[in-house]
Amino acid sequence: MPSVQLTQTAPEVEATTAVHPAPAVRDMANAIRALAMDAVQRANSGHPGMPMGMADVATVLFTEFLKFDPSDPRWPDRDRFVLSAGHGSMLLYALLHLTGYEDMTLAELKNFRQLGARTAGHPEYGHAAGIEVTTGPLGQGIATAVGMALAERLLAAEFGNGLVGHYTYALAGDGCLMEGISHEAIDLAGHLKLNKLIVLFDDNAISIDGPTSLATSMDQPARFAAAGWSVFRIDGHEPGAIYDAIAAARNSDRPSLIACKTVIGYGAPHKQGTAATHGSPLGAEEVAAARKALGWCPAPFEIPADIRAAWREAGRRGRRAREAWCQRLAAARPAQRAAFQARVAGALPVEAAAVIDALKRKFAAERPTLATRQSSQQVLEALLPAVPGLIGGSADLTGSVGTKTKAYKPVSAADFSGSYIHYGVREHGMAAAMNGLALHGGFIPFGGTFLAFADYCRPAIRLAALMGIRVIHVMTHDSIGLGEDGPTHQPVEQLASLRAMPNLKVFRPCDAVETAEAWAAALAHDSGPSVLCLTRQGVPTLRQTHVAENLVARGGYVMREVAGVRDVTLLATGSEVPLAVAAADLLAAEGVRAAVVSLPCWELFKRQPAAYRKAVLGDAPRVGIEAATRNDWDQWIGPEGAFVGMSGFGASGPAEQLYEHFGITAAAVAEAARGVIR
Ligand SMILES: Cc1ncc(C[n+]2csc(CCOP(=O)(O)OP(=O)(O)O)c2C)c(N)n1
């Protein structure tokens, strides 16, 4: 019987001649087990079961296959390792420590889960070198890994295999695979034949509540096979089988799942194989018993010199590969080298600013009445040639959201030279894949869907915000203004809920000029995600005089000032700014001086100096106007202010009738203004 069983549906892939790893695998794996037990015990909190169960798999991967160099953790052509089952963070921390990542000291392991330590409860991107992505919300890691693997294929198609040729490994548990996002992710990866993606499934059949049989009957390997993956089933404690499976997976022409049958908490004699090891310290007695059972004598946090040396040696394995890669980069044509370096650095080409400026001039001069989703498409038409790292896509709403331009070519399994991804009807998977593209480096991903479906993307957007990575969501049909599709598709609370998320920039531009400025501001925001909320319906160009400054980057500004002292200030965003302007005209006819303020990005406005904000908001009473729920509007309009907007769900009907029906009209705004004027 071969040590690796291919399922019947899996393609025959040739395994490399098995050079089985040194017999020390079990000892090296026990070092991981011991560190995991000890750190969780010391913190009196954490998850020892997964690291103990997957220690053998991780040891074979890190000592035999993973291409990495702790002396240069960000080396662009390193393999990516994604710990999708983020609760098992001690597995990753132990590996980083043992292989010689400088910042993952023993002191950090001893400080596991303590405030300020690099060793957070779940791996956090940026806390320590070698953590490729923040994980913990189950399923996000595997879906992000799909984006990373896609990035590798795209960049390889552009710059060649000499500069780009690495694998993405994701370690996922039952929980990750039960999550719905895993379906979207594996379907996309299988369709695109991302053959350098390898998922190591911790097939221990245990989750928090107990055996997974309580909640699932899924044949996971069969599911992956149905999505077009190569599938292997192995004993996850058998080093030879692990080695053979990974070697075979690397030669597959499609993504691979290796289902590793493991025992959760392997080595803890009374608790292994049970949910008791999942998320609690084993207890001093059981730790002692596990040490005995594993034949592991050293004191807590102590690693015998020979085992430490073997791990360090594993950490040095990648150095030669990196040096060879550096030589290839040095030997590349100067233009190619510079282009590659600029791309992985994420630098925005200087030309982008000129492109935006020219568009602003054009829009101000031509004054089109355009839906902002269409203005956005025009911005993209112009930006794409100037910003080669832009990679677009949509969750099956390409024609509606304007994310595809003439120059874009779709990406397919047969051709990765394109720059547009048909993500399919998979908003959540798209948002996570976009995170992976951004984290991998070389790309500024943007993807489109309707704003009402932001909720389908939210967990991935939240992680992007937490990690501080640049991804741009184009979310159109941003209010009842979308009309006949009705309340299922009309966002009302999404603006408020997105604005509640830290480090997310929510833009709601009011016309073509503001849309160009919003794109510029989103591209410049390289430490977090942005959402561009765009209209389905046409809006007039209000910004008719060109100014070089990006006013949207201020977050809010005076769109129209009054002569003399203001009687009232009308504050609005997006498609409601024209209503504010119309209301100001109505009021002017009565001798009421109403200023109009556009507030396209609250997060940026909040960052302006207090004096600027005060000058924009003014001292006069205020009215806020937005075809959405009121929520945090009070911070701008104050306790005496009025709000014209939505207080419940929308309805199905033509847009103009809906605005009338819900009382969001210039007349209603003027009436509200009269009510607040002292
Ligand atoms: C989205 C999400 N839901 C719930 C949780 C809480 N949670 C953490 S681990 C876990 C069970 C995971 O089971 P499994 O992947 O089998 O891990 P193992 O028990 O093998 O360590 C749950 C429900 C979470 N982290 N993320």
The ligand as an ORCA input file, in Angstrom:
! r2SCAN-3c Opt
* xyz 1 1
  C     -15.516     32.645     11.876
  C     -15.194     31.973     13.165
  N     -16.145     31.340     13.838
  C     -15.878     30.761     15.021
  C     -14.627     30.812     15.549
  C     -14.345     30.215     16.912
  N     -13.564     28.989     16.748
  C     -12.237     28.973     16.893
  S     -11.567     27.492     16.608
  C     -13.081     26.794     16.334
  C     -13.215     25.352     16.006
  C     -12.318     24.995     14.915
  O     -12.253     23.632     14.763
  P     -11.042     23.003     13.956
  O     -10.766     23.806     12.765
  O     -11.358     21.565     13.755
  O      -9.810     23.190     14.910
  P      -9.186     22.142     15.906
  O     -10.258     21.796     16.911
  O      -8.782     20.977     15.107
  O      -8.050     22.875     16.527
  C     -14.073     27.756     16.446
  C     -15.515     27.469     16.257
  C     -13.641     31.480     14.804
  N     -12.385     31.589     15.224
  N     -13.944     32.016     13.605
*
